[in-house]
């Protein structure tokens, strides 16, 4: 072998080693996350690092909150005057139907699975046609897993079920007492209409048109000692949401408020005693003030997320203007609280084993 060849051989080997090292390094970068996950999965008592880090982007930034379940209060107008109402008629604004559909489409694209339409009273707008069109759009076009409405029930007619019942998974009707005098005292009444009799009609229509029936009750000073066990058993709702009366600055208490809810407020101990008296009901879903403040994604009539953590409703910018990812950062949403209060459940009527 010539001397020149002997000198270039080490150089050639060095170059070859550098190429192999670079290729192995690139391969290791591809396999490292999997190897870390596998090592963590195989070692008892340790969570896989890849799963622990899944809540963050590669640069360490937090992954945007997914709006899995959204409550859209598209109107503040109501025909009742419940003394503790914490979403009062401070505006009469309602988005045009096409703009509302645009916002709902954005939410679907961001991961929304469930939408709940609320108010105010949702059936006031166009005598229920507005919310009916939104319900149909969300189920038929967006193909959401669950579409629900919260209503006082006073304006719902059977013809609405005939037209839109197929697209609605859950109807939640608000009823705080099975004593009509108490309902009137609270403000949940309208002329000579009997709230409880109407509730019974709605229960029958939900059964006739295959809509899951849910009941919402706000526990306050005027109903906290009421025994509702027999009436709830007879109605047999899929869920009975029991809320503790909540004060929201600027809504039902304080400067600029349209209600004075202080006289309705009960203590945490009183709320727990009411719950204890109804624990045997499997449909009972209790929600204290703390759970309510942090665990709901609420959109107002302008499609702004409302942050209730500080005891008042502080709005983000509209999702229609700045997008979901930016607006949701200001929602104050606590996903862990959402899950712990049972926010994720079997919410599609197609998956419910119900005898209609």
Buried (B, 14 or more C-beta within 10 A) or exposed (E): EEEEEEEEEEEEEEEEEEEEEEEEEEEEEEEEEEEBBEEBBEEEEEEBBBEEBEEEEEEEEEEBBBBBBBBBBBBBBBBBBBBBBBBBBBEEEBBEBEBBBBBBBBBBEBEBBBBBBBBBBBBBBEBBBBBBBBBBBBBEEBEBBBBBBBBBBBBBEBEBBEBBBBBBBBBBBBBBBBBBEBBBBBBBBBEEEEBEEBBEEBBEBBBEBBBBBBBBBBBBBBBBEBEBEEBBEEBBBBBBBBBBBBBBBBBBBBEEBEBEBBEBBBEEEBBBBBBEBBEEBEBBBBBBBBBBBBBBBBBBBBBBBBBBEEBBBBBBBBBBEBBBEEBBBBBBBBBEBBEEBBBEEBBBBEEBEBEE
